[in-house]
Amino acid sequence: MRTVQRNLLADGATLERVFTGTIWGEGPVWIPQSRSIRWSDIPNDRILDFDAVTGETRVHREGVEFTNGRTIDLDGHIVQCSHGRRSVERELDGVPHTLIGNFGKHRLNSPNDVVVASDGAIWFTDPPYGIFETREGHPGTMEYGGCFVFRLDPGGELTAVIADRDRPNGLAFSPDERTLYVSDTAEGDGDIHAYDVDMTAGTATNGRLFASPRPGIADGFRVDGAGRVWTSAADAVHVYSPDGDELLRVAVP
């Protein structure tokens, strides 16, 4: 562990492996009601739940059409991305219901990660991995001609808010929702980029480099209550201040 601010972790905190057996794990979310972590095992086409109380992991559902990222909406329901269905869906009583699968007349690529804003709008990324990689979805084509970050407003209108990224992947808001962070997992990029958000207008502008986790690339990440970004990378969980300064690395085998 290499650290600048040791007080970001509890005294004596150590890394603990709680499960093994996924081909690769993606899209974790903490569910307060059940005190559990839910995540995707994409190539195995299943969703897993780790119970933080009992320490046990169970299969939540199988044959899930290659789900990836997920979050919790304002009503406490899971909203998740489906590579196989090329859609964003909400799970109600264990059953997924499609929220959006098309941009105009064209199908989405393969929604990857998702966040819900305080106004209930759903923001998500749409790279093509689920239509290019057979272990992540089904072969297909990029029908609308790009890979965008989208905003689905509570009324059901879908808007492309960011169109200047090659492979937008992880995304998260700053605590005040004035900044949206987006990782780009395209070859030659791998960085986290920041955008200025106008929540009333539903826009994200002024894209700029925020951080470059190395070695490896940034994929999924989250932002804590103090505005620090905790991101995946090749060697560790990297933690950045709101100014983009690296504060901590939690080494991962």
C-alpha positions in Angstrom: 0.0 0.0 0.0 1.4 3.4 -1.0 -0.3 6.3 0.7 -0.3 10.0 1.1 -3.3 10.2 3.4 -3.5 7.2 5.7 -6.5 8.6 7.5 -8.7 7.6 4.5 -8.7 4.1 5.8 -9.5 2.9 9.3 -6.6 2.0 11.5 -5.5 -1.6 10.8 -7.6 -1.9 7.7 -6.5 -4.7 5.4 -7.6 -6.0 2.1 -9.8 -9.1 2.4 -10.8 -11.4 -0.5 -14.5 -12.2 0.1 -15.2 -14.3 -3.0 -13.4 -16.1 -5.9 -15.0 -17.8 -8.9 -16.0 -15.1 -11.3 -14.4 -14.9 -14.7 -14.4 -11.2 -14.2 -16.5 -9.2 -11.8 -18.1 -5.9 -12.7 -20.6 -3.3 -11.6 -20.7 -3.6 -7.8 -23.3 -1.7 -5.7 -23.8 -1.6 -2.0 -27.5 -2.3 -1.0 -28.1 -0.8 2.5 -31.4 -2.6 3.1 -29.9 -6.0 2.9 -26.3 -5.0 3.8 -25.0 -6.8 0.7 -22.9 -6.1 -2.3 -24.4 -7.1 -5.7 -22.2 -7.4 -8.8 -22.1 -9.0 -12.3 -20.0 -12.0 -13.5 -20.4 -11.0 -17.1 -19.0 -14.1 -19.0 -20.8 -16.5 -16.7 -24.0 -14.4 -17.3 -25.0 -14.2 -13.7 -25.5 -11.7 -10.8 -24.0 -12.4 -7.4 -24.8 -11.1 -3.9 -22.3 -11.0 -1.0 -24.0 -10.8 2.4 -21.8 -8.6 4.6 -23.5 -10.0 7.7 -23.0 -13.7 7.1 -20.0 -13.5 4.8 -21.8 -15.8 2.3 -22.1 -15.2 -1.4 -25.1 -16.5 -3.4 -26.3 -16.4 -7.0 -29.0 -13.7 -7.3 -30.0 -14.6 -10.9 -28.6 -16.5 -13.8 -29.2 -16.0 -17.6 -29.3 -12.3 -17.0 -28.3 -11.2 -20.5 -24.8 -10.1 -19.5 -25.5 -7.3 -17.0 -22.7 -4.9 -16.2 -22.9 -1.7 -14.1 -25.7 -0.9 -11.6 -26.8 1.7 -9.1 -29.7 2.4 -6.8 -32.4 4.9 -7.8 -34.2 7.4 -5.6 -36.8 4.7 -4.6 -34.2 2.1 -3.6 -34.6 0.0 -6.7 -31.7 -1.4 -8.7 -31.1 0.2 -12.1 -28.6 -1.8 -14.2 -27.1 -2.0 -17.6 -27.7 -5.0 -19.9 -25.2 -5.8 -22.7 -27.4 -8.6 -24.1 -30.6 -6.6 -24.2 -28.7 -3.4 -25.2 -30.7 -1.6 -22.6 -30.9 0.1 -19.2 -33.4 -1.7 -16.9 -34.9 -1.5 -13.5 -35.3 -4.5 -11.3 -38.6 -4.8 -9.5 -39.2 -7.9 -7.2 -36.3 -9.6 -8.9 -37.6 -9.1 -12.4 -35.9 -6.7 -14.9 -38.0 -4.1 -16.7 -36.5 -2.2 -19.7 -36.3 1.5 -19.2 -34.6 2.4 -22.5 -33.1 0.4 -25.4 -33.2 2.8 -28.3 -31.8 6.2 -29.3 -34.4 7.4 -31.8 -34.8 4.6 -34.3 -31.5 2.9 -33.4 -30.6 0.4 -30.7 -28.1 1.4 -28.1 -24.7 -0.3 -28.2 -24.3 -2.0 -24.9 -24.9 0.2 -21.8 -22.1 -0.2 -19.4 -22.4 1.9 -16.2 -25.1 4.0 -14.7 -25.8 6.7 -12.1 -29.0 8.4 -10.9 -29.0 12.1 -10.3 -30.9 13.8 -7.5 -33.7 14.8 -9.9 -34.3 11.2 -10.8 -32.6 11.4 -14.2 -30.6 8.3 -15.2 -27.2 9.0 -16.8 -25.3 6.1 -18.4 -22.4 5.2 -20.8 -22.8 3.2 -24.0 -19.6 1.7 -25.4 -19.8 -1.2 -27.8 -18.2 -4.0 -25.7 -21.3 -6.1 -25.5 -21.7 -6.2 -29.3 -17.9 -6.6 -30.1 -17.0 -9.2 -27.5 -18.9 -12.5 -27.5 -18.2 -13.2 -23.9 -20.0 -10.0 -22.9 -23.1 -10.1 -25.1 -24.2 -10.8 -28.6 -22.6 -9.8 -31.9 -24.0 -6.6 -33.4 -23.4 -3.2 -35.0 -23.1 0.3 -33.7 -26.4 1.6 -35.1 -26.3 5.3 -34.2 -22.7 5.7 -35.2 -21.0 6.6 -31.9 -20.5 5.8 -28.2 -22.2 8.4 -26.1 -23.0 9.3 -22.5 -26.8 9.6 -22.3 -29.3 11.2 -19.9 -32.8 9.6 -19.5 -35.0 12.2 -17.9 -37.9 11.1 -15.5 -40.3 11.6 -18.3 -38.6 9.1 -20.6 -36.8 11.4 -23.0 -33.3 10.3 -23.9 -30.6 12.9 -24.7 -27.0 12.4 -25.7 -25.1 14.6 -23.3 -21.5 13.7 -24.2 -20.3 12.6 -27.6 -16.6 13.4 -27.6 -15.4 10.2 -25.9 -14.3 7.1 -27.8 -15.2 4.4 -25.2 -17.0 6.0 -22.3 -17.2 3.5 -19.4 -17.4 4.4 -15.7 -19.1 7.6 -14.6 -20.0 9.3 -11.3 -21.1 12.8 -10.1 -19.3 15.0 -7.6 -21.3 15.4 -4.3 -22.7 18.7 -5.5 -23.5 17.3 -8.9 -21.6 20.1 -10.6 -19.0 17.8 -12.1 -19.5 14.5 -13.9 -16.5 12.2 -14.2 -16.3 9.8 -17.1 -13.6 7.2 -17.8 -12.6 6.3 -21.3 -11.3 2.8 -21.8 -10.3 3.3 -25.5 -6.8 2.1 -26.5 -4.5 5.0 -25.9 -6.7 6.7 -23.3 -7.6 5.0 -20.0 -8.0 8.3 -18.2 -10.8 9.9 -16.2 -12.3 13.1 -17.7 -14.3 15.7 -15.9 -17.3 17.7 -17.3 -19.2 20.7 -16.0 -22.8 19.8 -15.3 -25.9 22.0 -15.5 -28.4 19.9 -13.8 -31.3 22.1 -14.6 -30.5 22.1 -18.3 -29.4 18.4 -18.2 -26.0 19.2 -19.9 -22.4 18.3 -19.5 -19.8 20.5 -21.1 -16.1 21.6 -21.0 -14.6 18.1 -21.0 -11.1 18.0 -19.6 -8.5 15.5 -18.2 -9.0 14.8 -14.5 -6.6 11.9 -13.7 -4.6 9.2 -15.3 -4.3 6.1 -13.1 -1.3 4.1 -14.1 -0.4 1.3 -14.6 -3.5 0.2 -16.4 -6.6 2.2 -17.0 -9.6 3.6 -15.1 -12.8 1.6 -15.6 -15.4 1.8 -12.8 -15.2 4.2 -9.9 -17.2 6.0 -7.3 -17.0 9.4 -5.5 -17.2 9.6 -1.7 -18.9 12.3 0.4 -15.8 14.5 0.4 -15.5 14.5 -3.4 -12.6 12.0 -3.6 -12.6 9.6 -6.6 -11.9 6.0 -5.8 -11.1 4.2 -9.1 -10.1 0.9 -10.5 -6.7 0.5 -12.2 -4.3 -2.4 -12.9 -2.4 -2.5 -9.6 -4.6 -0.9 -7.0 -7.6 1.2 -6.1 -6.4 4.7 -6.7 -7.8 7.6 -4.8 -7.8 11.2 -6.1 -8.7 14.5 -4.5 -11.3 16.7 -6.2 -8.3 18.6 -7.7 -7.0 15.4 -9.3 -4.1 14.8 -6.9 -3.4 11.2 -6.0 -4.0 10.6 -2.3 -3.8 6.8 -1.8 -3.3 3.5 -3.5 -4.7 0.3 -2.0 -2.7 -2.4 -3.7 -4.7 -5.4 -5.1 -3.0 -8.7 -6.1 
